[in-house]
Amino acid sequence: MAGKGTAARSKSRSAKPVTRTRADRPDISSRPSSIRSWFRRQLRRVVLVFGALVGLILILVPVYAVVPPPVSTLMLRDLVTLHLYQRDWVSLDEISPFLVRSVIMSEDGQFCSHVGVDWGALSTVIEGADDDGPSRGASTIPMQTVKNLFLWSSRSYIRKGLEIPLALYADAIWSKRRIMELYLNIAEWGPGIYGAEAAARHYFGKSAADLTRRQAALLASALPNPYVRNPAKPSRRQLAIARTIETRERKSGAYVSCVFPN
């Protein structure tokens, strides 16, 4: 028995260590290339999705020149979050001229003279921006329309970078009257309230066609902050803004000639 144990120990000591060949070792050098390949694949997918979305928008802009948009991105947000919304599409001829002129004069005084972007106002805003970004916007009505239809609402340079070329494209495709018709039917006038018709009925109990000059000015004054400003119960500040808009609307003349040529 002792001899067998001694022989076993001797055999164990004489055994050669197992060595791994290069083929058996994990290829550490291939890991960085695998990671790069994964990132390239993800980037390719992002580019394809982005390209598809841009292509869809480029198709929808001419379509919306003749067809009312079924929803905007803000309406989609309400649908996804299970919130009801009101919107009744009406033609521009079914909206009070007081409201059309008031919105132009309060939101985009150069509407008839620019081609989608007010470069002068945009330059002023960019020059006045600090490290936290611009303190105010320079969005024209075409810019606001494409933002509401196709983009998101939070402020960012990325969104603005998409908004500008889309506004130029839309302004080249849509007439000025069509832009106002689209904008006034998708603008948000409060939680779940979209378009002039829904707003007029919600706040004043009447059709958008029957709005008075003062009611139109109050609705226009609410557009920059529709969640805070209530046209039916305006604050003193909002009343002051509405009076200023009303004064500008009375003197709009050539500023709205692209929508009201006479």
GUMARMI-739217 format. One record per residue (C-alpha): residue number from 1; x, y, z. Coordinates in pm, 1 decimal. Layout:
# residues N
<atom seq="NUM" X="X" Y="Y" Z="Z"/>
...
//
This chain:
# residues 262
<atom seq="1" X="0.0" Y="0.0" Z="0.0"/>
<atom seq="2" X="284.1" Y="237.0" Z="88.9"/>
<atom seq="3" X="451.6" Y="159.7" Z="-241.6"/>
<atom seq="4" X="138.8" Y="249.8" Z="-431.6"/>
<atom seq="5" X="110.5" Y="581.4" Z="-247.4"/>
<atom seq="6" X="473.1" Y="665.7" Z="-315.3"/>
<atom seq="7" X="429.3" Y="583.3" Z="-681.8"/>
<atom seq="8" X="120.2" Y="802.0" Z="-706.4"/>
<atom seq="9" X="299.8" Y="1097.5" Z="-548.6"/>
<atom seq="10" X="596.7" Y="1047.8" Z="-778.7"/>
<atom seq="11" X="368.9" Y="1039.3" Z="-1080.9"/>
<atom seq="12" X="193.5" Y="1354.8" Z="-965.1"/>
<atom seq="13" X="524.2" Y="1540.8" Z="-926.5"/>
<atom seq="14" X="643.4" Y="1429.3" Z="-1266.3"/>
<atom seq="15" X="324.9" Y="1542.9" Z="-1449.5"/>
<atom seq="16" X="380.5" Y="1839.7" Z="-1678.5"/>
<atom seq="17" X="169.4" Y="2153.8" Z="-1628.6"/>
<atom seq="18" X="-113.3" Y="2202.9" Z="-1876.5"/>
<atom seq="19" X="-39.2" Y="2488.6" Z="-2111.9"/>
<atom seq="20" X="-297.6" Y="2679.2" Z="-2320.4"/>
<atom seq="21" X="-239.9" Y="2753.2" Z="-2682.3"/>
<atom seq="22" X="-318.4" Y="3094.1" Z="-2830.4"/>
<atom seq="23" X="-637.8" Y="2951.7" Z="-2974.1"/>
<atom seq="24" X="-753.7" Y="2853.8" Z="-2623.4"/>
<atom seq="25" X="-698.6" Y="3200.1" Z="-2475.2"/>
<atom seq="26" X="-979.9" Y="3461.5" Z="-2485.3"/>
<atom seq="27" X="-917.3" Y="3719.9" Z="-2754.6"/>
<atom seq="28" X="-912.9" Y="4037.0" Z="-2545.0"/>
<atom seq="29" X="-799.3" Y="4245.7" Z="-2840.6"/>
<atom seq="30" X="-1128.7" Y="4177.8" Z="-3022.6"/>
<atom seq="31" X="-1341.8" Y="4338.8" Z="-2750.3"/>
<atom seq="32" X="-1287.5" Y="4705.6" Z="-2852.9"/>
<atom seq="33" X="-1374.9" Y="4623.5" Z="-3212.6"/>
<atom seq="34" X="-1690.5" Y="4443.1" Z="-3095.8"/>
<atom seq="35" X="-1794.6" Y="4748.7" Z="-2895.1"/>
<atom seq="36" X="-1726.6" Y="4974.6" Z="-3193.1"/>
<atom seq="37" X="-1934.4" Y="4748.0" Z="-3414.6"/>
<atom seq="38" X="-2222.0" Y="4761.1" Z="-3164.1"/>
<atom seq="39" X="-2210.9" Y="5141.5" Z="-3151.3"/>
<atom seq="40" X="-2201.5" Y="5160.6" Z="-3530.7"/>
<atom seq="41" X="-2508.0" Y="4940.4" Z="-3554.2"/>
<atom seq="42" X="-2697.5" Y="5151.9" Z="-3300.9"/>
<atom seq="43" X="-2593.2" Y="5473.4" Z="-3474.3"/>
<atom seq="44" X="-2705.2" Y="5332.4" Z="-3807.4"/>
<atom seq="45" X="-3045.3" Y="5250.6" Z="-3660.1"/>
<atom seq="46" X="-3081.8" Y="5598.9" Z="-3511.8"/>
<atom seq="47" X="-2988.9" Y="5756.9" Z="-3845.9"/>
<atom seq="48" X="-3239.0" Y="5536.0" Z="-4029.6"/>
<atom seq="49" X="-3519.8" Y="5621.4" Z="-3786.1"/>
<atom seq="50" X="-3435.2" Y="5993.0" Z="-3801.5"/>
<atom seq="51" X="-3422.4" Y="5981.8" Z="-4181.0"/>
<atom seq="52" X="-3758.3" Y="5806.0" Z="-4194.9"/>
<atom seq="53" X="-3917.4" Y="6069.5" Z="-3969.1"/>
<atom seq="54" X="-3773.6" Y="6355.2" Z="-4174.1"/>
<atom seq="55" X="-3896.4" Y="6188.3" Z="-4491.8"/>
<atom seq="56" X="-4243.8" Y="6149.9" Z="-4343.7"/>
<atom seq="57" X="-4254.2" Y="6519.1" Z="-4249.2"/>
<atom seq="58" X="-4139.4" Y="6623.2" Z="-4596.6"/>
<atom seq="59" X="-4431.1" Y="6423.1" Z="-4737.7"/>
<atom seq="60" X="-4687.6" Y="6546.0" Z="-4484.7"/>
<atom seq="61" X="-4618.1" Y="6916.8" Z="-4541.0"/>
<atom seq="62" X="-4754.6" Y="6911.5" Z="-4901.4"/>
<atom seq="63" X="-5038.6" Y="6684.1" Z="-4790.1"/>
<atom seq="64" X="-5139.9" Y="6929.5" Z="-4518.2"/>
<atom seq="65" X="-5156.2" Y="7202.2" Z="-4780.2"/>
<atom seq="66" X="-5494.2" Y="7055.4" Z="-4877.8"/>
<atom seq="67" X="-5588.3" Y="6809.2" Z="-4598.9"/>
<atom seq="68" X="-5655.6" Y="6906.2" Z="-4234.7"/>
<atom seq="69" X="-5401.0" Y="6741.6" Z="-4002.8"/>
<atom seq="70" X="-5574.2" Y="6474.0" Z="-3792.4"/>
<atom seq="71" X="-5359.1" Y="6546.0" Z="-3484.6"/>
<atom seq="72" X="-5062.7" Y="6748.3" Z="-3362.4"/>
<atom seq="73" X="-4780.7" Y="6623.1" Z="-3141.6"/>
<atom seq="74" X="-4944.6" Y="6792.8" Z="-2841.6"/>
<atom seq="75" X="-5270.3" Y="6610.3" Z="-2914.3"/>
<atom seq="76" X="-5075.1" Y="6284.4" Z="-2942.4"/>
<atom seq="77" X="-4925.7" Y="6360.2" Z="-2600.2"/>
<atom seq="78" X="-5276.8" Y="6394.3" Z="-2458.8"/>
<atom seq="79" X="-5383.3" Y="6067.9" Z="-2621.9"/>
<atom seq="80" X="-5081.0" Y="5880.8" Z="-2485.6"/>
<atom seq="81" X="-5138.5" Y="6018.0" Z="-2134.7"/>
<atom seq="82" X="-5512.6" Y="5936.7" Z="-2159.5"/>
<atom seq="83" X="-5625.2" Y="6300.1" Z="-2143.0"/>
<atom seq="84" X="-5925.7" Y="6411.6" Z="-2343.0"/>
<atom seq="85" X="-5897.0" Y="6714.0" Z="-2571.1"/>
<atom seq="86" X="-6128.7" Y="6939.2" Z="-2769.9"/>
<atom seq="87" X="-6071.0" Y="7047.1" Z="-3127.5"/>
<atom seq="88" X="-6316.7" Y="7141.2" Z="-3401.7"/>
<atom seq="89" X="-6159.9" Y="7214.6" Z="-3738.5"/>
<atom seq="90" X="-6297.7" Y="7523.5" Z="-3913.5"/>
<atom seq="91" X="-6186.2" Y="7707.9" Z="-4224.0"/>
<atom seq="92" X="-6016.6" Y="8046.0" Z="-4199.7"/>
<atom seq="93" X="-6335.2" Y="8208.4" Z="-4330.1"/>
<atom seq="94" X="-6515.0" Y="8069.5" Z="-4023.8"/>
<atom seq="95" X="-6279.9" Y="8246.0" Z="-3783.3"/>
<atom seq="96" X="-6333.7" Y="8608.7" Z="-3685.0"/>
<atom seq="97" X="-6097.2" Y="8843.0" Z="-3872.5"/>
<atom seq="98" X="-6045.5" Y="9013.3" Z="-3536.3"/>
<atom seq="99" X="-5880.2" Y="8696.4" Z="-3406.7"/>
<atom seq="100" X="-5670.3" Y="8639.4" Z="-3718.9"/>
<atom seq="101" X="-5536.7" Y="8996.0" Z="-3710.1"/>
<atom seq="102" X="-5488.9" Y="8991.6" Z="-3331.8"/>
<atom seq="103" X="-5284.4" Y="8670.9" Z="-3343.9"/>
<atom seq="104" X="-5064.4" Y="8799.4" Z="-3625.9"/>
<atom seq="105" X="-4998.2" Y="9129.0" Z="-3450.8"/>
<atom seq="106" X="-4926.2" Y="8965.6" Z="-3114.0"/>
<atom seq="107" X="-4732.3" Y="8657.7" Z="-3225.9"/>
<atom seq="108" X="-4556.7" Y="8753.4" Z="-3550.0"/>
<atom seq="109" X="-4578.6" Y="9113.9" Z="-3665.7"/>
<atom seq="110" X="-4354.7" Y="9043.8" Z="-3966.7"/>
<atom seq="111" X="-4562.4" Y="8743.2" Z="-4076.0"/>
<atom seq="112" X="-4634.5" Y="8881.7" Z="-4422.4"/>
<atom seq="113" X="-4278.3" Y="8996.4" Z="-4493.4"/>
<atom seq="114" X="-4062.0" Y="8698.5" Z="-4393.5"/>
<atom seq="115" X="-4031.0" Y="8355.1" Z="-4554.3"/>
<atom seq="116" X="-4087.7" Y="8146.5" Z="-4243.9"/>
<atom seq="117" X="-3811.3" Y="8279.8" Z="-4018.3"/>
<atom seq="118" X="-3763.5" Y="8632.6" Z="-3886.7"/>
<atom seq="119" X="-3382.9" Y="8641.3" Z="-3909.8"/>
<atom seq="120" X="-3353.3" Y="8982.4" Z="-3746.7"/>
<atom seq="121" X="-3549.2" Y="8878.9" Z="-3436.5"/>
<atom seq="122" X="-3367.8" Y="8545.5" Z="-3422.6"/>
<atom seq="123" X="-3028.7" Y="8714.5" Z="-3437.6"/>
<atom seq="124" X="-3126.1" Y="8950.1" Z="-3154.1"/>
<atom seq="125" X="-3235.5" Y="8658.6" Z="-2935.1"/>
<atom seq="126" X="-2916.5" Y="8459.1" Z="-3003.3"/>
<atom seq="127" X="-2696.1" Y="8759.5" Z="-2923.6"/>
<atom seq="128" X="-2880.5" Y="8812.1" Z="-2596.5"/>
<atom seq="129" X="-2861.1" Y="8447.1" Z="-2487.0"/>
<atom seq="130" X="-2657.7" Y="8355.1" Z="-2178.3"/>
<atom seq="131" X="-2514.9" Y="8023.7" Z="-2057.4"/>
<atom seq="132" X="-2864.2" Y="7899.1" Z="-1976.5"/>
<atom seq="133" X="-2983.0" Y="7964.5" Z="-2330.1"/>
<atom seq="134" X="-3210.5" Y="8234.5" Z="-2473.8"/>
<atom seq="135" X="-3436.5" Y="8409.6" Z="-2226.8"/>
<atom seq="136" X="-3712.4" Y="8450.5" Z="-2486.7"/>
<atom seq="137" X="-3806.6" Y="8298.7" Z="-2817.8"/>
<atom seq="138" X="-3816.4" Y="8435.6" Z="-3169.5"/>
<atom seq="139" X="-4060.3" Y="8185.8" Z="-3314.0"/>
<atom seq="140" X="-4265.0" Y="8299.9" Z="-3609.3"/>
<atom seq="141" X="-4611.0" Y="8162.6" Z="-3676.9"/>
<atom seq="142" X="-4471.5" Y="7916.0" Z="-3937.1"/>
<atom seq="143" X="-4213.4" Y="7800.1" Z="-3679.9"/>
<atom seq="144" X="-4481.1" Y="7753.6" Z="-3415.3"/>
<atom seq="145" X="-4701.5" Y="7567.6" Z="-3662.2"/>
<atom seq="146" X="-4438.2" Y="7310.6" Z="-3762.4"/>
<atom seq="147" X="-4334.8" Y="7274.5" Z="-3397.4"/>
<atom seq="148" X="-4693.6" Y="7200.0" Z="-3293.1"/>
<atom seq="149" X="-4748.3" Y="6961.6" Z="-3583.2"/>
<atom seq="150" X="-4421.1" Y="6767.7" Z="-3590.9"/>
<atom seq="151" X="-4187.7" Y="6847.4" Z="-3299.5"/>
<atom seq="152" X="-4192.3" Y="6869.8" Z="-2920.3"/>
<atom seq="153" X="-4271.4" Y="7169.6" Z="-2699.3"/>
<atom seq="154" X="-3972.4" Y="7197.5" Z="-2461.8"/>
<atom seq="155" X="-3709.0" Y="7456.4" Z="-2551.7"/>
<atom seq="156" X="-3378.3" Y="7328.4" Z="-2687.0"/>
<atom seq="157" X="-3124.8" Y="7417.3" Z="-2952.6"/>
<atom seq="158" X="-3187.1" Y="7078.0" Z="-3115.5"/>
<atom seq="159" X="-3556.0" Y="7149.4" Z="-3157.6"/>
<atom seq="160" X="-3482.9" Y="7499.2" Z="-3286.0"/>
<atom seq="161" X="-3230.9" Y="7356.1" Z="-3530.5"/>
<atom seq="162" X="-3504.7" Y="7133.9" Z="-3675.5"/>
<atom seq="163" X="-3774.4" Y="7399.3" Z="-3652.0"/>
<atom seq="164" X="-3597.2" Y="7656.3" Z="-3870.4"/>
<atom seq="165" X="-3551.8" Y="7448.0" Z="-4190.2"/>
<atom seq="166" X="-3899.3" Y="7298.1" Z="-4148.0"/>
<atom seq="167" X="-4050.5" Y="7646.9" Z="-4119.6"/>
<atom seq="168" X="-3868.8" Y="7759.7" Z="-4434.9"/>
<atom seq="169" X="-3990.2" Y="7449.6" Z="-4618.3"/>
<atom seq="170" X="-4348.8" Y="7487.3" Z="-4494.9"/>
<atom seq="171" X="-4358.9" Y="7857.7" Z="-4581.0"/>
<atom seq="172" X="-4248.7" Y="7771.4" Z="-4935.0"/>
<atom seq="173" X="-4525.0" Y="7509.6" Z="-4969.9"/>
<atom seq="174" X="-4817.4" Y="7662.2" Z="-4781.7"/>
<atom seq="175" X="-4981.8" Y="7993.8" Z="-4859.9"/>
<atom seq="176" X="-4991.7" Y="8253.4" Z="-4584.0"/>
<atom seq="177" X="-5366.5" Y="8201.5" Z="-4548.1"/>
<atom seq="178" X="-5314.6" Y="7827.5" Z="-4515.6"/>
<atom seq="179" X="-5049.1" Y="7877.0" Z="-4248.6"/>
<atom seq="180" X="-5290.3" Y="8088.3" Z="-4043.6"/>
<atom seq="181" X="-5567.0" Y="7834.0" Z="-4095.2"/>
<atom seq="182" X="-5343.0" Y="7550.7" Z="-3974.5"/>
<atom seq="183" X="-5204.7" Y="7747.9" Z="-3681.4"/>
<atom seq="184" X="-5542.5" Y="7867.0" Z="-3556.7"/>
<atom seq="185" X="-5677.1" Y="7511.8" Z="-3566.8"/>
<atom seq="186" X="-5393.7" Y="7346.4" Z="-3372.3"/>
<atom seq="187" X="-5279.8" Y="7620.6" Z="-3131.0"/>
<atom seq="188" X="-5319.0" Y="7523.8" Z="-2765.5"/>
<atom seq="189" X="-5547.1" Y="7754.6" Z="-2564.9"/>
<atom seq="190" X="-5545.9" Y="7566.3" Z="-2238.2"/>
<atom seq="191" X="-5531.1" Y="7207.8" Z="-2110.9"/>
<atom seq="192" X="-5688.4" Y="6994.1" Z="-2381.0"/>
<atom seq="193" X="-5821.6" Y="7294.3" Z="-2575.8"/>
<atom seq="194" X="-5693.0" Y="7314.9" Z="-2933.3"/>
<atom seq="195" X="-5792.8" Y="7554.2" Z="-3205.4"/>
<atom seq="196" X="-5989.3" Y="7876.6" Z="-3224.1"/>
<atom seq="197" X="-6331.2" Y="7712.4" Z="-3242.9"/>
<atom seq="198" X="-6282.5" Y="7500.7" Z="-2929.1"/>
<atom seq="199" X="-6131.1" Y="7799.5" Z="-2746.4"/>
<atom seq="200" X="-6411.4" Y="8036.5" Z="-2840.8"/>
<atom seq="201" X="-6677.1" Y="7791.1" Z="-2727.7"/>
<atom seq="202" X="-6493.1" Y="7699.3" Z="-2407.9"/>
<atom seq="203" X="-6418.2" Y="8053.4" Z="-2288.6"/>
<atom seq="204" X="-6697.7" Y="8261.4" Z="-2440.6"/>
<atom seq="205" X="-6971.6" Y="8013.1" Z="-2535.2"/>
<atom seq="206" X="-6977.5" Y="8116.7" Z="-2899.3"/>
<atom seq="207" X="-6834.0" Y="8024.2" Z="-3237.3"/>
<atom seq="208" X="-6493.3" Y="8154.4" Z="-3343.9"/>
<atom seq="209" X="-6671.7" Y="8342.5" Z="-3624.2"/>
<atom seq="210" X="-6866.8" Y="8552.2" Z="-3371.1"/>
<atom seq="211" X="-6580.2" Y="8670.6" Z="-3150.6"/>
<atom seq="212" X="-6568.1" Y="9041.0" Z="-3075.2"/>
<atom seq="213" X="-6251.4" Y="9248.9" Z="-3105.0"/>
<atom seq="214" X="-6196.1" Y="9241.0" Z="-2726.4"/>
<atom seq="215" X="-6255.5" Y="8864.8" Z="-2701.8"/>
<atom seq="216" X="-6015.7" Y="8805.7" Z="-2990.9"/>
<atom seq="217" X="-5749.2" Y="9015.3" Z="-2820.3"/>
<atom seq="218" X="-5797.4" Y="8823.4" Z="-2495.1"/>
<atom seq="219" X="-5757.3" Y="8491.2" Z="-2676.4"/>
<atom seq="220" X="-5443.9" Y="8617.2" Z="-2851.6"/>
<atom seq="221" X="-5299.9" Y="8737.5" Z="-2520.4"/>
<atom seq="222" X="-5327.5" Y="8385.0" Z="-2377.4"/>
<atom seq="223" X="-5125.7" Y="8209.9" Z="-2649.2"/>
<atom seq="224" X="-4776.6" Y="8257.5" Z="-2499.3"/>
<atom seq="225" X="-4885.0" Y="8087.5" Z="-2174.9"/>
<atom seq="226" X="-5223.3" Y="7916.4" Z="-2218.5"/>
<atom seq="227" X="-5194.9" Y="7715.5" Z="-1895.6"/>
<atom seq="228" X="-5172.5" Y="8031.9" Z="-1686.1"/>
<atom seq="229" X="-5363.7" Y="8296.6" Z="-1882.1"/>
<atom seq="230" X="-5740.3" Y="8257.2" Z="-1891.6"/>
<atom seq="231" X="-5915.2" Y="8468.3" Z="-2159.4"/>
<atom seq="232" X="-6244.5" Y="8453.1" Z="-1970.6"/>
<atom seq="233" X="-6087.9" Y="8555.3" Z="-1635.4"/>
<atom seq="234" X="-5791.1" Y="8772.5" Z="-1726.6"/>
<atom seq="235" X="-5554.4" Y="8922.6" Z="-1473.7"/>
<atom seq="236" X="-5477.2" Y="9295.5" Z="-1479.2"/>
<atom seq="237" X="-5155.8" Y="9225.6" Z="-1667.6"/>
<atom seq="238" X="-5336.4" Y="9013.7" Z="-1923.5"/>
<atom seq="239" X="-5599.2" Y="9283.8" Z="-1969.3"/>
<atom seq="240" X="-5322.9" Y="9536.5" Z="-2035.4"/>
<atom seq="241" X="-5164.4" Y="9302.8" Z="-2292.1"/>
<atom seq="242" X="-5504.1" Y="9248.8" Z="-2456.6"/>
<atom seq="243" X="-5560.0" Y="9624.6" Z="-2485.3"/>
<atom seq="244" X="-5220.5" Y="9661.9" Z="-2653.9"/>
<atom seq="245" X="-5306.3" Y="9381.1" Z="-2896.8"/>
<atom seq="246" X="-5642.9" Y="9541.1" Z="-2967.7"/>
<atom seq="247" X="-5473.1" Y="9870.4" Z="-3054.0"/>
<atom seq="248" X="-5228.1" Y="9695.9" Z="-3285.8"/>
<atom seq="249" X="-5509.9" Y="9499.6" Z="-3450.1"/>
<atom seq="250" X="-5693.0" Y="9820.6" Z="-3535.3"/>
<atom seq="251" X="-5380.5" Y="9950.7" Z="-3710.3"/>
<atom seq="252" X="-5268.5" Y="9621.0" Z="-3865.3"/>
<atom seq="253" X="-5332.2" Y="9725.4" Z="-4228.3"/>
<atom seq="254" X="-5033.0" Y="9625.3" Z="-4441.9"/>
<atom seq="255" X="-4904.0" Y="9389.1" Z="-4172.8"/>
<atom seq="256" X="-5186.0" Y="9145.8" Z="-4254.2"/>
<atom seq="257" X="-5218.9" Y="9215.2" Z="-4627.9"/>
<atom seq="258" X="-5099.4" Y="8864.3" Z="-4721.0"/>
<atom seq="259" X="-5406.0" Y="8722.7" Z="-4544.6"/>
<atom seq="260" X="-5650.9" Y="9008.3" Z="-4607.9"/>
<atom seq="261" X="-5542.1" Y="9160.9" Z="-4940.9"/>
<atom seq="262" X="-5825.3" Y="9412.4" Z="-4938.8"/>
//
